[in-house]
């Protein structure tokens, strides 16, 4: 097949620094491995680093089977704000201009959603030409914008956001099928669109490949952690968070737990890796707490060697629809590393923990605090080991890269057969 992928806001094959693969890289690689040709459309603006990869619209040949096409836009400084909305509008206009120059068609397309604007442009262009497409729902835009507003302002907010609600439904209607990371999240999209699930729809979690690392890299990473003061045998329990620092996480229970164990002189460490727009507030919140560490961004070898010397993963998402109906990638990452999950999330993650015994929940509805969950892991090492084994087993059974992306490739192959006659 010739497959188009439209996925903005993610690292690409051409980015320096060995970025973590996400949907775009992972799907492109899986398709190429299966023998297909891929054109990957993405933004020239690099969301993670807030810089322009290019000011033009270059076409970059990565390999005989993979081409990347960049779409210019204005860029933005903050993840939430009018600057980002303006960037997405410009991005969609430039995509529309680039599509006017296209003379060849793909057999099928995979389109990331959001942004809403590029999704509606691409699904419309493909639909008009009879090309089937799969719209991949990753965030509940524009509903997510309303969730951030005070309840009393949501009616006004919905009116102001009406164009986004309208174009979201247009994009979903123009796509041949919808996909998402969890059953509840896909159901949100179907409910939003007002239709039943069909064979064209599917659920494909956000998982990553387990790439073998050389022993030299692992040894170097272990030495690096030793220099950071995160040693293998220097605490009773070590809890980790790895990812972007964003306001969608509630670190207040983490801070309270860290203070509690520090005041009692108990050997519990909290390692918060990564960086982001919420980093300044987060570091201020954790200031002068001696058992909290901020090592910054870490690579794959450092993640794996940190997991070797850690006992649980913190996934402190806020309980909003965008996450309760979802299986966030940090949850799946924890499973792949064999780390028990500590989460306040209701919904999909709560069901996963309850059904498969892969972690512990805290929060008002769970009847336990984060401190109590940590104490359970401390006092019951055999239980901790069992939870760890459950996590690894579940990852292999349901979330392995080969299973998930192999299924997604087969889904796209089947979808390509639905091209309308004469297209």
MOQUI-V563889 format. One record per pair of residues at least 4 apart in sequence whose C-alpha atoms are under 7 Angstrom apart, sorted by the first residue. I is the first residue (numbers start at 0). J is the second residue. D is the distance in whole Angstrom. If there is no record, write none. Layout:
<<I;J;D> <I;J;D>>
This chain:
<<0;35;5> <0;36;6> <0;106;6> <1;35;6> <1;36;5> <1;37;6> <1;105;5> <1;106;5> <2;36;6> <2;37;5> <2;38;6> <2;105;5> <2;106;6> <2;107;5> <2;108;6> <3;37;6> <3;38;5> <3;39;6> <3;105;6> <3;107;7> <3;108;5> <3;109;6> <4;38;6> <4;39;5> <4;40;6> <4;108;6> <4;109;5> <4;110;6> <5;39;6> <5;40;5> <5;41;6> <5;109;6> <5;110;5> <5;111;6> <6;23;6> <6;40;6> <6;41;5> <6;110;6> <6;111;5> <7;41;5> <7;42;5> <8;45;7> <8;46;5> <9;21;7> <9;23;7> <9;46;7> <10;14;6> <10;18;6> <10;20;7> <11;24;6> <12;24;7> <20;24;5> <20;25;6> <20;207;7> <21;25;6> <22;26;6> <23;27;6> <24;28;6> <25;29;6> <26;30;6> <26;404;7> <27;31;6> <27;37;6> <28;32;6> <29;33;6> <29;404;6> <30;34;7> <30;35;5> <30;408;6> <31;35;5> <31;36;6> <31;37;7> <31;64;6> <35;64;7> <36;64;5> <36;65;6> <37;64;6> <37;65;5> <37;66;6> <38;65;6> <38;66;5> <38;67;6> <39;66;6> <39;67;5> <39;68;6> <40;67;6> <40;68;5> <40;69;6> <41;68;6> <41;69;5> <41;70;6> <42;69;5> <42;70;5> <42;71;6> <43;51;6> <43;52;5> <43;53;5> <43;69;5> <43;70;5> <43;71;5> <43;72;7> <44;49;7> <44;50;6> <44;51;4> <44;52;6> <44;71;7> <44;72;7> <44;74;6> <45;49;6> <45;50;5> <45;51;6> <45;52;6> <49;75;7> <49;76;6> <54;71;6> <55;71;6> <56;68;7> <56;69;5> <56;70;5> <56;71;6> <57;68;6> <57;69;6> <58;66;7> <58;67;6> <58;68;5> <58;69;7> <59;66;6> <59;67;5> <59;68;6> <60;65;6> <60;66;5> <60;67;6> <61;65;5> <61;66;6> <62;66;7> <70;90;6> <70;93;6> <70;94;6> <71;90;6> <71;93;7> <72;86;6> <72;89;5> <72;90;5> <73;86;5> <73;89;7> <74;86;5> <75;82;5> <75;83;5> <75;86;7> <78;83;7> <79;83;7> <80;84;7> <81;85;6> <82;86;6> <83;87;6> <84;88;6> <85;89;6> <86;90;6> <87;91;6> <87;114;7> <87;116;6> <88;92;6> <88;116;6> <89;93;6> <90;94;6> <90;117;7> <91;95;6> <91;116;5> <91;117;5> <91;120;7> <92;96;6> <93;97;6> <94;98;6> <95;99;6> <95;120;6> <106;130;6> <106;415;6> <107;130;6> <107;131;5> <107;132;6> <107;411;7> <107;414;7> <107;415;5> <108;131;7> <108;132;5> <108;133;6> <109;132;6> <109;133;5> <109;134;6> <110;118;7> <110;133;6> <110;134;5> <110;135;6> <111;118;7> <111;134;6> <111;135;5> <111;136;7> <112;118;6> <112;134;7> <112;135;6> <112;136;5> <112;137;6> <113;118;7> <113;137;7> <113;138;6> <113;140;7> <114;118;6> <115;119;6> <115;166;7> <115;167;6> <116;120;6> <117;121;6> <118;122;6> <118;170;6> <119;123;6> <119;166;6> <119;169;7> <119;170;4> <120;124;6> <121;125;6> <122;126;6> <122;132;7> <122;170;6> <122;173;6> <122;174;6> <123;127;6> <123;173;6> <124;128;7> <125;129;6> <125;130;5> <126;130;6> <126;131;7> <126;173;6> <128;422;6> <129;418;6> <129;419;5> <129;422;5> <130;418;5> <130;422;7> <131;175;5> <131;414;6> <131;415;6> <131;417;6> <131;418;6> <132;174;5> <132;175;5> <132;176;7> <133;174;6> <133;175;6> <133;176;5> <133;177;6> <133;178;7> <134;171;7> <134;174;6> <134;176;6> <134;177;5> <134;178;6> <135;177;6> <135;178;5> <135;179;5> <136;178;6> <136;179;5> <137;179;6> <138;321;6> <139;143;5> <139;321;6> <140;144;7> <141;163;6> <141;164;6> <142;146;7> <143;147;7> <143;321;7> <145;153;6> <145;156;6> <145;157;7> <148;152;6> <148;153;6> <149;153;7> <152;156;6> <153;157;6> <154;158;6> <155;159;6> <156;160;6> <157;161;6> <160;164;7> <161;165;6> <162;166;6> <163;167;6> <164;168;6> <165;169;6> <166;170;6> <167;171;6> <168;172;6> <168;192;6> <169;173;6> <170;174;6> <171;192;7> <175;199;7> <176;199;5> <176;200;5> <177;200;5> <177;201;7> <178;185;6> <178;200;5> <178;201;5> <178;202;5> <178;203;7> <179;184;6> <179;185;5> <179;201;7> <179;202;5> <179;203;6> <180;184;7> <180;202;5> <180;203;5> <180;204;4> <180;205;6> <180;325;7> <180;326;6> <181;185;6> <181;202;6> <181;204;6> <181;325;5> <181;326;6> <182;186;6> <182;202;6> <183;187;6> <183;324;5> <183;325;7> <184;188;7> <184;324;5> <184;325;6> <185;189;6> <186;190;6> <187;191;6> <188;192;6> <189;193;6> <189;194;5> <189;195;6> <189;196;7> <190;194;6> <196;200;6> <199;414;7> <203;403;6> <203;407;7> <204;398;7> <204;403;7> <205;328;5> <206;328;7> <206;331;6> <206;398;6> <206;399;7> <206;400;6> <207;400;6> <208;400;5> <212;216;7> <212;217;7> <212;300;7> <213;217;7> <214;218;6> <215;219;6> <216;220;6> <216;300;6> <217;221;6> <217;300;6> <217;304;7> <218;222;6> <219;223;6> <220;224;6> <220;300;6> <220;301;5> <220;304;7> <221;225;6> <221;304;6> <222;226;6> <223;227;6> <224;228;6> <224;229;5> <224;230;6> <225;229;5> <225;230;5> <231;308;5> <234;266;5> <234;267;6> <234;268;7> <235;266;5> <235;267;6> <236;266;7> <236;267;5> <236;268;6> <236;309;7> <236;310;6> <236;377;7> <237;267;6> <237;268;5> <237;269;6> <237;309;5> <237;310;5> <237;311;7> <238;268;6> <238;269;5> <238;270;6> <238;309;6> <238;310;6> <238;311;5> <238;312;6> <238;313;7> <239;269;6> <239;270;5> <239;271;6> <239;311;7> <239;312;5> <239;313;6> <240;270;6> <240;271;5> <240;272;6> <240;312;6> <240;313;5> <240;314;7> <241;271;6> <241;272;5> <241;273;6> <242;272;6> <242;273;5> <243;273;5> <243;274;5> <243;275;5> <244;273;7> <244;274;5> <244;275;4> <244;276;6> <244;277;5> <244;278;6> <245;275;6> <245;276;6> <245;277;5> <246;277;6> <247;316;6> <247;317;6> <248;315;5> <248;316;4> <248;317;6> <249;315;6> <249;316;6> <249;317;6> <250;254;6> <250;315;6> <251;255;6> <252;256;6> <252;369;6> <253;257;6> <254;258;6> <254;285;6> <255;259;6> <256;260;6> <256;369;7> <256;370;5> <257;261;6> <257;269;7> <257;290;7> <257;291;7> <258;262;6> <258;288;6> <259;263;6> <260;264;6> <260;265;5> <260;267;6> <261;265;6> <261;290;7> <267;290;7> <268;290;5> <268;291;6> <269;290;6> <269;291;5> <269;292;6> <270;291;6> <270;292;5> <270;293;6> <271;292;6> <271;293;5> <272;293;6> <272;294;6> <272;295;5> <272;296;6> <272;297;7> <273;295;5> <273;296;4> <273;297;7> <274;278;6> <274;295;6> <274;296;6> <277;281;6> <278;282;6> <279;283;6> <280;284;6> <281;285;6> <282;286;6> <285;291;7> <297;301;6> <297;302;6> <298;302;6> <299;303;6> <300;304;6> <301;305;6> <302;306;6> <303;307;6> <304;308;7> <305;309;6> <306;336;6> <310;338;6> <311;338;5> <311;339;5> <311;340;6> <311;341;7> <312;333;6> <312;338;6> <312;339;6> <312;340;5> <312;341;6> <313;340;6> <313;341;5> <313;342;6> <314;329;7> <314;330;7> <314;340;7> <314;341;6> <314;342;5> <315;342;6> <315;343;6> <316;343;7> <316;344;7> <317;344;7> <318;322;7> <318;323;6> <318;344;6> <318;345;7> <319;323;6> <320;324;6> <321;325;7> <322;327;7> <323;344;6> <323;345;5> <323;346;5> <323;347;6> <323;348;7> <324;346;6> <324;347;6> <325;347;6> <326;330;7> <326;347;6> <326;348;6> <327;331;7> <328;332;6> <329;333;6> <330;334;6> <330;340;7> <331;335;6> <332;336;6> <333;337;6> <333;338;5> <333;339;7> <333;340;7> <334;338;6> <334;390;5> <334;391;6> <334;394;6> <335;391;6> <335;394;6> <337;387;5> <337;388;7> <337;390;5> <337;391;5> <338;387;5> <338;390;7> <339;357;6> <339;358;5> <339;386;6> <339;387;5> <339;390;7> <340;357;6> <340;358;4> <340;359;6> <341;358;6> <341;359;5> <341;360;6> <342;359;7> <342;360;5> <342;361;6> <343;360;5> <343;361;5> <343;362;5> <344;348;6> <344;349;6> <345;349;5> <346;350;6> <347;351;6> <348;352;6> <349;353;6> <350;354;6> <351;355;6> <352;356;5> <352;357;5> <352;358;5> <352;359;7> <355;389;7> <356;386;6> <356;389;6> <357;386;5> <357;387;7> <357;389;6> <357;390;5> <358;386;6> <359;372;6> <360;365;6> <361;365;6> <361;367;5> <361;368;5> <361;369;5> <361;372;7> <362;366;7> <362;367;6> <362;368;6> <367;371;6> <367;372;7> <368;372;6> <369;373;6> <370;374;6> <371;375;6> <372;376;7> <373;377;6> <374;378;6> <375;379;6> <376;380;6> <376;383;6> <379;383;6> <380;384;6> <381;385;6> <382;386;6> <383;387;6> <384;388;6> <385;389;6> <386;390;6> <387;391;6> <388;392;6> <389;393;6> <390;394;6> <391;395;6> <392;396;6> <393;397;6> <394;398;5> <394;399;6> <395;399;5> <398;402;7> <398;403;6> <399;403;6> <400;404;6> <401;405;5> <402;406;6> <403;407;6> <404;408;6> <405;409;6> <406;410;6> <407;411;6> <408;412;6> <409;413;6> <410;414;6> <411;415;6> <418;422;7>>
